[in-house]
Amino acid sequence: MGVPLSKEYNEYKQISQRSSYSRDVIVPSFGACVPFLETVSYLSNENCCISYKLQSTCIGDRHFHASVQKRGLAAYLNLTDITHKKTITICDIQAQGEVILLPRKSLQYTDLQICNVIGLHYEWLVIQVFCQDGMKFLVCDISANSCVLQYTHKYVPQSKLKLYECHISPDRTVMVLKQNQLYQSLYNSNIEDGEDFILLNIHLSIGTCTEEPCELLRNFVSLAHGKVAVTFDPRQENDLIVYTSEMPDKLNRDIYRGHMGLYKPSRDSFLCITGLLSQDFPALPGKFLNLQFLRDGSALVMAVLGSAHPTRTISILCRNQFVTVYVLDPDCFQKTGSFSYISQSLFQHFAPVISPSGSLACCAGKMYNIEHVSSQQKSVKSLKRLCYNVIVDFVLPEDIQYLPLPKSLKAYLQ
């Protein structure tokens, strides 16, 4: 179970523990809060696909499975929300050519599925499908039961199969496909082909994407030595926050500096780049790193698989991993608080799962109240804010349209 370090916990007073995780907690059988309280229970389920186990924020607190079924000249995509026991069928996904799946024997030793759910952006679900002509990425609207985007990426010659993770900008004009760092390190560690980061422009009118060269971004990422984390700023249209790490200084191994930049895809330029010193973030560079915003953009959360003062005896005996979480100011990337806990083994879901309202976080089985991590949330909550938190935590994004509310309020909740 998660154990916060008392020293940092008392020092910053930004994170307050709400309640311990309990498998016997009785909660309603509806709404987004149900899986949020039961996230840890899925880690022991052998039927979980690897794409779900190795996703930290893209899938959040929902477990999806996807499969393609061929019926004559048509192909159907079946989506199953295991968390909420919902099944969606999207008819005929062959709008941009016939879907010819890769033989299953090609995936025999990869632990991958033919279809892997790699991202969830409100009601948009992103599926990676291994086909004979390349990897197809299907973006499906689960509220309208339709496929809105398709993109095919050709295989690199003599390259192993890859698992990606997907991030979509708030205005839905830009999409980032980044190679899943956890999968690469655990299952695919001997490959370096330089195609682990793809920036795409979304064209909804024709239902496809076009790749952007983004040379400046590629040069920035190339310094990372495999440690890259990205997320979109929910307060802006398509601003991308990019973190990269650099190796320690050759003359002084104790000096470490990571870099975090605010990237503008439309200009292929960085507005600002901030260096992160090891003195301020002692857990860096760590084994893995993850970035995610609170939904309202009031704080940036950076989870690092590693700790400044790990208890190695406990780690060896329990085979658990220490996680240090830093809460950053989203405007200047300065640290405003931090806390630590012990995650499950095998690096699965090492980063905290944050509730849609941004007020709760599930960290390795413990619930934390993080609603006071930003200055915007320190004031007394209004009735409007309290209602917002309850609705977004208990109603799924694709179900908000069915609420008996005016269109303006539905737009506010989304």
Secondary structure, 3 states (H helix, E strand, C coil): CCCCCHHHHHHHCCCEEEEECCCCCCCCCCCCHHHHHHHHHHHHCCCCCHHHHCCCCCCCCCCEEEEEEEECCEEEEEEEECCCCEEEEECCCCCCCCCCECCHHHHCCCCCCCEEEEEEECCEEEEEEEECCEEEEEEEECCCCEEEEEEEECCCCCCCCCCEEEEECCCCCEEEEEECHHHHHHHCCCCCCCCCEEEEEEECCCCEEEECCCHHHHHHHHCCCCCEEEEECCCCCCCEEEEEECCCCCCCCCCCEEEEEEEECCCCEEEEEEEEECCCCCCCCCCCEEEEECCCCCCEEEEEECCCCCCHHHHHHHCCEEEEEEEECCCCCCEEEEEEEEECHHHCCCCCEECCCCCEEEECCEEEECCCCCHHHCCCCCHHHHHHHHHHHHCCHHHHHHCCCCHHHHHHHC
